[in-house]
């Protein structure tokens, strides 16, 4: 996960290029190790309510895209808080 944080810091101005990469990795986890994605979301501290909403989406691709957005948003929030304090 530290590698993702470094990547986010490097691309903070252009996170749109990072979204497909992360979404692809999440899709792979959803299909091969679904429990690990739950642990990952917990470790990153993604809102449980927002994650539950994401799992209600129609297909795995939409779920992966939404979870990637939530993860990126949370990591950016952490970066901003660290820079501020």
C-alpha atoms as one frame of an Amber mdcrd trajectory, in Angstrom:
protein
   0.000   0.000   0.000   2.947   2.329   0.565   3.736   2.074  -3.145   0.245
   3.318  -3.941   0.743   6.274  -1.610   4.001   7.168  -3.346   2.268   6.861
  -6.709  -0.580   9.073  -5.519   1.812  11.748  -4.330   3.626  11.667  -7.660
   0.389  11.925  -9.624  -1.783  14.020  -7.353  -2.455  16.497 -10.160  -3.432
  13.725 -12.604  -5.111  10.875 -10.764  -7.276   9.972 -13.749  -4.387   7.920
 -15.163  -4.084   5.998 -11.917  -7.776   5.060 -11.669  -7.812   2.380 -14.408
  -4.698   0.729 -12.985  -6.127   0.553  -9.470  -9.550  -0.500 -10.738  -7.980
  -3.377 -12.657  -6.156  -4.574  -9.541  -9.330  -4.344  -7.471 -11.287  -6.270
 -10.107  -8.682  -9.014  -9.954  -8.950  -9.137  -6.160 -12.747  -9.206  -6.303
 -12.607 -12.239  -8.537  -9.760 -14.143  -6.900  -9.594 -13.048  -3.251 -12.799
 -11.218  -2.290 -11.981 -11.231   1.429  -8.686  -9.472   0.826 -10.445  -6.469
  -0.722 -12.471  -6.070   2.466  -9.294  -6.149   4.548  -7.680  -3.625   2.222
 -10.625  -1.235   2.503 -10.483  -1.526   6.284  -6.722  -0.862   6.395  -7.050
   2.162   4.131  -9.950   3.361   6.271 -12.500   3.719   3.475 -15.944   4.574
   4.810 -17.844   1.353   5.466 -21.120   2.920   4.339 -19.622   4.070   1.037
 -18.005   0.670   0.470 -21.332  -1.073   1.085 -22.966   1.231  -1.471 -20.280
   0.295  -3.993 -20.980  -3.418  -3.548 -24.621  -2.804  -4.496 -23.642  -1.778
  -8.026 -24.651  -3.947 -10.959 -21.423  -5.637 -12.002 -17.844  -6.247 -10.903
 -16.458  -3.576 -13.232 -18.627  -0.859 -11.693 -17.835  -2.077  -8.188 -14.096
  -2.045  -8.917 -14.277   1.451 -10.430 -16.195   2.828  -7.453 -13.905   1.185
  -4.903 -10.888   2.578  -6.751 -12.426   6.058  -6.585 -13.069   5.657  -2.856
  -9.523   4.443  -2.205  -7.978   7.284  -4.188 -10.178   9.856  -2.461  -9.215
   8.513   0.971  -5.509   8.419   0.153  -5.605  11.982  -1.182  -7.389  13.032
   1.989  -4.619  11.429   4.076  -1.932  13.151   1.997  -3.608  16.516   2.437
  -3.916  16.015   6.193  -0.244  15.044   6.482   0.825  18.096   4.528  -1.390
  20.337   6.616  -0.158  19.042   9.990
